[in-house]
């Protein structure tokens, strides 16, 4: 529309309080151009100055804006100073520590060199990949230019906030990142002519790299963090840098990202609080007998060997999900071997020590306390690896004290042992040995935690990095993450033997593992066995557990649960979560087993309890831990589980 010769000025867009009268000027006074082209007010409609009330209002608003800017600036400066101070203090704390012998402890450089060399010798593959990347970006730019919707992509928790898709700039950033990272990971995955183990290492660290460079991990490219920064006038970043400084201090100069509000949980009070008594204690373990929850119990007691790599109370976090409480409620007499958190004096303890002073002594004391000649046993994760080797040793010696055994997420064949295989070449083991030597003969708990966190970096590292530092949030009060951070140390001799003989040599599956003076032969174990695996387990993959189950010589039941290494095992029936699959047969391959398996909703615990009940003898009066031959030492969960690393 063409303007008239005397267009009125645009309305004043300064915000006003509701209900306030508008001045003549703001309503649109008439104006005209003089001969010089300048606009003058019409003499018949003079410009009216703003009222005193309006002047005061504008002044207040300006002051508020100025105060907001000043507060934001001060908070940004404060956040920067906090970060600089924390980093400087961390550098001083680390200054007197010996440098790592290897600048590349995970031996990534040779793996990436092999991948790049393979690509260089196949230029057509590289050209195809480059053309593919170009075509992907052309498609992205085309959809952005035409404002077309992006094709549906798999759910990604990093970008769940609507700001990532509603704001065009952040939408473009998100989509281009996902496109590029997918291309990079696919390029490495498609490399040919490279040793599979080397290729897997290159794939793993390429994924770590692409995960680290997500735009969600940087303040300037994270719309959620920027929104929090603006809404709090920078206080979110100040709080984030306080969290950052606290985590640096907690790690003694190394960043140890908090995954939970550790102050909200106390072992023995609101976690690991099932009623029971420590009835035996020696240098390697405490034996806990839990109080009965029924008037009668099965005659044959149940002894659980948890992994010594973690503390046992993953099986007793809260009443609602406590496996220990649930087993007691099903009429089982439950004993748990609570391993000591080893210090330098245990540096030379190996598999023979954990067999004789651990498995055998715990079996002996459980039978003495229960007044029976046999018990049933459970081995969880690495505790199951040891239990399997012990069963082979018992078979060789004619020892029949264990009537039946169950394995939770346990491996005996390590040929397909999951992501941890990436960390078990001699180069990495030498780095682990260096760390143990520096710590006096034990692997610090934090070292193992870092390895497990790296296996799921988006969930266990970057999500907390963003929440704690960029958003300034407090870590959640989550019992599972509290337990996950409550790591244990490991003796040098035992841990090196475990890595070299299991992961590197696969000696137990090959019939070459010696323990207690005997070469363990799993095929000689003929007692009833129950194997539980989890479909999404990356520590003990379902196929690895299946291969392990087929090594034994007796009646073996294999059950597959939904979820992963922890949630797949700890899944109380009342939660009504996940599913499980059963199949009485044990064919040659897992694929065949799955083809004949039946899916059931909910927890696998009832299926196992039915199996266990059939092998646990008749009902007897419930056993009181305080009235057995072994005198109570202290209430559960005992002292060993409370020792911090």
N, C-alpha and C positions, 0 to 999 in steps of 0.2 A: 504494500500500500504506500502511495506517495505521501510524503510529509507536506503539511500546509506551511505557508510562509511564517506562521507564528506558532510552531509546535511548542506545546508546553513541556517543561522539564520533566524527567522521569520521577515518579514518586520516591520519596526518601524510604529506603529499605531497612533503616535501622530498627531493630526489634523494639517493641513497646509493650508495656504492660497492658493487659486486657482492660477495655473500658475507658482508656484515656482519650480525651478529645484531641483531634488532629489540628495542627496549625495551618494557616492559609498557605504557607509555603509548601508544606508537605502535601497538601491537597492538590497542588498544581497551579501556581500563579501563572498569569499570562506573561509572555515575553515577546520581544521583537528584535530584529537585527538592525543595527545602525549601518551607516554607509561603509564603515570599516569592517563590517562582517561580525562585529561583536554583538553579543546578546545583551539587551537591556531590559529591565523590568518595565512593564507598561505603566504609564502614569496613572491610568485609571484603576490599576489593581496592584498597589505597591506590595513589595515583599514584606512579609511579616516575620519578625525575628522569633526564634523559639522562645517558649515561655520559660520562666524560671524553674518551673517544675521539671520541664523536659531537660533543661541544662543539668540539673542535679542528677536526673536519671541517667543521662549519658555519662556523666562523670563517675557514678557508682559502677556502671557496667564496665567502663574502661578500667577502673581500679580492680574489679574482680578479674578481668582478663589479664591484667598486668600481674596480679598476685598469682594466678594460675601459671603464667609463664615463668615467673620467678621461682615458684615451688618446683615446677618441672625441671628447671635448670639446676636448682640446688640438689634435687634428688638424682639427676643424671651425674652431676659432679660427685656426689656422695657415693653413688654406685661405682663409678670409675675408681675412686680412691679406695673403696673397700676391695675391689678386685685387684688393684695394683698392690695394695698392702698384703693381701692374702698370698698372691703369687710371689712377692718378694720374700715373705716369711717362709713359704714352702721351699723356695730356692735355697735359702739359708739352711733349712732343716735337711735338705738333700745334699748339701755341699760336701759334707764329710763322709758320704756314703760311697763305696766303691762303684765305679761304673760297670755296667753289664759287659761281660766278655764279648758279647755279640750285639752288634747294632741291629741285627735282623734275627731275633730269637726264634721266630716261627718259620724261618727259612723260606720266606716268600719270594725273594729276588730270583733264586734259581727256577722256581716254578713259573714265575711270570716271564723269565727269559725263554724258557722252553715253549711257552704259549706264543710269544711274539716271534720266535724263530719259526715255529710251524706256520704262522700266518704269512711270514715273509717268503717262505718257500712255496706258498700257494697264493700268488697275487690275485688270481681270479676270485678266490673266496673273499679276499679283502675288498676287491672292487665291488663284488655283489653286496657285501655288507654296507659299504659306503653308499651305494645306490639305494639300498633299502632304507638307510637312515635318511637320505635326502627325500625319498618318497614319503616317509612318515612325517617329516617336517612340512612337506608341501601339503599333505592332508591336514595337518594341524593348522597351518596358516590359512588354508582355505576355509576350514570350519570356523575359525575365529573371524575371518573377514566377512563371511556371510552370516555370522552370528548363529551358526548351526550348533545344535547340541552335540556335546562330545559323546562318542560311543560309550556305552556302559562299560565300566571297568570293575575289576574285583574290589571289594570293600577294602579300604586302607585306613586304619585307625588314625594315621598321622594327619589325614586331610578330611576328617569327618565334620569339622566345623563348616557351616554354610558359607562363611566368608571366603573359603578357598574356591568355591564355584560361582558365587554371586558377584564377586568383584572381578571384572575382566582381567586386570593386571595379575592378580594372584591365581586366577584360573589358568591363564597362559603359563605362568611360572610352574604351577603344579603339573599341568599336562606335559609341558616340555621336559620337566625333570623325569617324570614317569616314563616318557618315551625314550629319553636318552639312557636312563639306568636300565630299562628293559633291553635296549639294544646292546649295551655294553655287556650285560650278563649273558645275553644270548650269543654274543660273539665269542666269548670265552668258552661257553658250554659247547659250541659247535666246532671247536678246534679238533683236528684229526692228527693222528700220529704222535700223540703225547701219552706218556705213561698215565694210566687212570688215576693213580694216587697223586701224581704231580698235578694233573688237571683238576682234581677235586680241590686241592689246596689253592690253586689259582682261582677257581670259581668261588670258593669260600671268601677269600680276601678281596676279590672284586666286589662281592656282595657287601662285605663290610665297608668298603670304600664308598660305594654308591649309597649305602644307608647313611653314612656319615655326612654326605654332601646334600642330603635332603634340605630343601628350603625351609622345612619346618624347624630345623635345628639352629636357625640364625634369627636374631631379633629383627633385623631389617627386612627379612622376607617372610616373616610369620605374622599373618594378619591378626591372629588371636592374641599374640604377645603384644603387638602394637596397640591393639584396642585396650588391653589391660594397662599398658603404659599410659595411654591418654586418659583413661577413666580414673586412674589413681594418681595422676600428676607425677608419675615416675616412682611412686612408692612400691609398685610391684617389682621393679628392677632393683631397688634398694634391698628389698626383702630377699630377692633372688641372689644378690651378691653376698648377703649375710649367710644364706644357705650354702653358697659356694665356699665362702671362707670357713664355715664350720665343717664342711666335708673335707676340705684340705687339711684342716687341723686334726680331724678324726683319723685321717690317713697318714699323719706324720709327714706331710709334705706331698704325698701322692693323693690324687683325687679319688675318694671313695664315696660314690654317689649314694645318698641315703634312699633306700627303697621303701622304708616304712617308718612310722613314728615309734622309734624303739622305746621311748619312755612310757608307752601305753601298755606294755606287756611285761610281766614278771613270771619267769619259769617257776612253776610250783604254785602259782596263785591264780592267774587267769589263762595260762597255757600249761600243758603237762600237769594237770591238776587231778587226774583220776586217783582214787583212793587206793593205797597199797603200801607195801613195806619193802625196804631194801633188806634182804635176808642173807646176802653174802657180798663181801667186798674184798678184792685183792688188788694187785698192782695194775691189772689190765681191764677189769670190768666190775660193775656192780650188778648183782642179780636182783631184779625187782619182781615181787609176786603181788599181783593186783587182787583187791578185795572182791569177793563173789557178789554177784547181783541176783543170784537165784538160790533157792533152798538146796538144790542138788546141782552137782556138776558132773561132767563126763569124767570117767575114771582116769583116762590117759591125759596128762597135762599137755599144754601147748607152750613151746619155748621159741621166742622170736629173736632172730639175729639181724638187727638193722645194719645198714652200712656204717662203717666207721668214718666215712667221708662226710657224713652229716650226723646230726643228733637225732635220737630215736623219737622225739616227741612230734614228728610229723604224723605219727599214728595216734597222737593224743593232743590235738590243738585245742578244740573246744568240745563241750559235751555233745553237740549236735553232729559233729563229724569225726568223733573219736573212734577209731577202729578198735582200740583196746577196750573201751567201755562197751562197744557193741558186741565184741566177742564174749565179754563177761556176761552180758545179758542173754547170750545164746547158751549159757551153761558150760563154758570152757574155763578151765583154770589157766590163767594167762601169766606167763613169766616173760620178762624182757631182759636181754643182755644189754646193759647201758655201758658202752665202751668208754674207757678213759680218754680224755683229750690229751694225747701224748706230748711229752716235752722231751728235752734233749736226752734224758736218761733212757728213753725208749728208742733212740736213733737206730740201734742195731736189731730191733725186733723185726722178725720176718714172718713168712707164712707158717713156718714150723712153730713159732711162739704163739701165733694166733690160733693155730690148730690145738696145740697141747694145753696152753694156758687159757685159751678162750673157749673154743667149741667144746672140747672134752671136759674141761672143768665145769663149765656151765651146765652141761648135760648131767654130770655127776651130782652137782649140788641141787639141780631141779628134781632129779629122781629121789634124792635123799629127803628133800622137803615134802614132796608129794607122796612118798611112800609107795612108789611103783617101780617096775622093772623096765618100762619103756615109756617114751614120750613121742609126741609129734613135733616137728620143727618147721620153722619158716625162715627163709633167707631172702632179704630184700636187697636188690641191686648188688653191690659188691659183696654184701654179706651173703647173698645167694651164691656168688661165685665161690667163696670160701666154703660154704656149706656143701656145695656139690663136690668139691675136692675132698672134703672131710668124709662124705658118704662113700667115695671111692676108696679112701684109706680104711674106713670101717669095713667095707666089703672085703678088702684084702686081708684084714685081720680077723674076720669072722665076728665083728662087733655088731650086735643086733639091738642096741639100746634105742635107736631111732626107728620107730615103726612106719612112719610115713612122713613125707616132706612136701612143703609148698614153696614155690619160688615166685616172688613178686618182681617183675621187671629185671630179671637176672640173666646174665649171659655166661655161657661156658664155651661157646664157639664164637670167636671174635673176628671171623673173616669178614663179616658185614656189620661191624660194631658201631656204625653211625658216625656222627660228626667228630667224635673224640679221636677217631683214627687220624684225623688231620693233624693232630698235635703229638703224634707218637713216632716220629722218625728220630734217628739218633741225634740229629742236630738239636731238636727241641728238648729231648730227654737230657742232653748235656746241659742245656740252659736250666732245666728244672733241678738238676743235680747241683749246679752252681748256687741256685737260690737256697737249696737245703743246706749246703755247706755254710753259706753265709749266715743262716739262721741256727747253726749249731747242730744240724742233723735232722731237722724236721721241715716239712713244707708248711709255710704259714697258711693259715686258713684263707687269708685274703687272696693268695695266689690262685687257689683252686676256684674261688668265687669269681675271679676275673675271667678265668677260662670258661666257666659255665655261662657267665653273662655275655661273653662274646658270641656264644653259640646262638643267642637270641638277642642280638644287640638292639633291635627296635623296641622290643618289649622290656628288656632289663637294663638298658643303658639310655637310649635316646629319649624314650618317653619320660623318664625321670629327669633327664637333663633339661628338657623343655619345661616340664611342670615345676621343678624345683627352682631353676635358675632364671629362665626367661619369663615365666608367669609368676614366680615368687610364691608358689603355693607350698603349704606344709605337706610332707609325705603322708600317705594315708595310714590309718591305724588298721593294718591288715596282718592278721596272725601268720598267714602263709609266708609273706615277705619278711616278717620278723624272723621266722624260723630259717628262711633261705639265707639271711645275712648272719645267722649264728653259726658260723663255720667252725670246723675242727682242724687241728694240725694232723699231719701224717708222718710216721717214721720213715726215715730215708731208705733203709733196707727193704721194708715192705713195699713202699710205693714204687721204687725202681724195679723191684721184682715183678710187681703187678703190671707196670707199663711194658717192660721188656718181654716177659714171658707170656702175658695174655694178649696185649694189643699188637706187639711186634711179631712174636714167634707163634702165637696161637697154640701154645704148647699143650694146654689142657685138652683141647679138641683133637690134637694130633697124637695124644697118648704119650707125650714127652715131658709132662710136668711131674716133678718129684716133690713130694711133701711127706714129712715124717719118715723119711727113709724108704718110701714106697713110690713107685711110678703109678700115678693115678689112672685107672682105667674106668671110665664112666659106664661102659657097657656092662660092668660087673655089678652095678647098682640095680637091684631088682625089687626094691620096696615100692609101694605106690607113690606116685609123684603127681603134683598138680602145678602146672605152669600158667601164670597170668602174664599177658603182654598187653600193651596199649597201642592202638592203631596209629596214633600220632606221636609216639615216643621217639625222640631224636637221640636219646642217650643209650637206650637199649631197644633198638628198632624191632618191630614185631617179627620180621623175618629172621633176625639174629636170635631172638628168643626161641623161635620155632626150630631153627637149626640146632640150638642147644638141647631142646626137649628130645630130639630124635637121637641124641648121643647116648641116652640111658637105656638100660636093658629091661626094665620092668614095665608095669602098667602105667602109662603116662596120659594124663588129661591136660589138654591145652585149651585155654579160654582167652578170647580176645575182647578187650574192653575198649570203649570209646575214649577219646581225649589222649593226654600225654603221660609223661613219666611220673608226675605227681597226681594230677587230678584223675588219671585213669585208675590209679591204685586207691587213692583216698576218695571214695565216692559212696557216702552213706546212703542206704536205701531210701531214707526219709526225704532226701533231697530230690528224688525223682529226676535225676539228670543222666544224660548220655544213654548208652545202650551197651550190650555185650553180645557176643556170638559164641555159640557152643557147637561142638562136633565131637562125638565119641571116638571117631577114627583119627588116625595120625598118619595120613598118606605122605608120600615122598616130599611134596612141596607145599608151601603155604598156600599157593594159588589153588591147589586141589582141595586143601582143607577148607578154604573160604568158599569154594564152589558148593561144598556140601554142608556148610554151617547154617545154623538157624539163628536169626536175630531176635533178641529179647530186649524189651525196654527196661531202662533203669540199671541199677547197680548189679555187679557180678557177685557181690558178697553172699547173698543167699544161696547161690549155686555152689559156691565154695564151701559154705557152712554145712550144706547137706552132704557134700562129699566128705568133709572132715568129720562130721558126726558119725558116719558109718564106720569110721576108723578110730574112734575115740573111746570105745568101751561102754560099759554100762553106767548108769547113774549112781553116784555116791553122795553122801552128805557133803555140803559145800565146805571147802577148806578155808580156814581163817589164817591169813598170813602170820598173825601174831601168835599162833598156837602150834606151829610146826616145830620139827626138831632143830631147825636153824633159827636162832633168836633174832628178832628184828633189830636192825641197826639204826635206822631212821626212816621216816615216812618217805613214800615216793614223792617226787621223782629222783631222790637221792642227791648226792653232791657232785658226781662227775659231770652230769649234764649241765651244771651251772658254771663250769669253768670256761672262761672266755679265752679266745685265742689272741 
